[in-house]
Amino acid sequence: YAGPRRAPSFLQDLAEFTGGQVFENPDANALRPTFTRILAEFRQRYLVTYSPRDVAPGGWHQLRVSVRNRRLTVKARPGYMRGR
């Protein structure tokens, strides 16, 4: 037994970059509670869109999303690339 498998680091990086999350299930019995947790999280989500204006073309543009209510958790990607 090699112990629980961890998600490859590129999956963790991808999830962080896109504002997502990796859910690991080393035990098949944990699948139902994990799925229930994901569903509960989706029921509490808001989608905020952003259409930049007067942004310099090309390159990386950092985003920062914050809320006044500190009990809330913000999951957002750190920025976006803009073409020419």
Secondary structure, 3 states (H helix, E strand, C coil): CCCCCCCCHHHHHHHHHHCCCCCCCCCHHHHHHHHHHHHHHHHCCCCCCCCCCCCCCCEEEECCCCCCCCCCCCCCCCEEEECC
